[in-house]
Amino acid sequence: MNIYYELRLLKNKIPKNTYKTILGQIKSGDIKGAVKGIDRLRSENK
């Protein structure tokens, strides 16, 4: 699944700063860090 799409699905469920941090990680090329953060958020929001 597209990482941008996954982040958009979580956007309304997470704090604004967290969203911006993960978006910044994606834009800077730290895909592994962004995926790790998204996985952590998904497990917390179940």
C-alpha positions in Angstrom: 0.0 0.0 0.0 1.1 3.5 -0.7 2.7 5.1 2.4 1.1 8.5 1.6 -2.3 6.9 1.5 -1.8 5.1 4.8 -0.7 8.4 6.4 -3.8 10.2 5.1 -6.1 7.5 6.6 -4.6 8.2 10.0 -4.5 12.0 9.6 -7.7 12.7 11.6 -6.8 10.2 14.3 -3.3 11.5 15.2 -1.9 14.8 16.5 -1.0 17.4 13.9 2.7 17.4 14.9 2.9 13.6 14.6 1.4 13.9 11.1 3.9 16.6 10.1 6.8 14.6 11.5 6.0 11.5 9.5 5.3 13.5 6.4 8.7 15.1 6.8 10.4 11.7 7.2 8.8 10.6 3.9 9.9 13.7 2.1 13.5 13.5 3.4 13.8 9.9 2.3 13.6 8.2 5.7 11.0 5.7 4.5 12.0 3.1 7.1 11.4 5.5 10.0 8.1 6.6 8.5 6.9 3.1 8.1 7.9 2.3 11.7 6.0 5.3 13.0 2.9 4.5 10.9 2.9 0.8 12.1 3.2 2.0 15.7 0.3 4.4 15.2 -1.8 1.7 13.6 -1.3 -0.6 16.5 -2.2 2.1 19.0 -5.4 3.1 17.2 -7.0 -0.3 16.8 
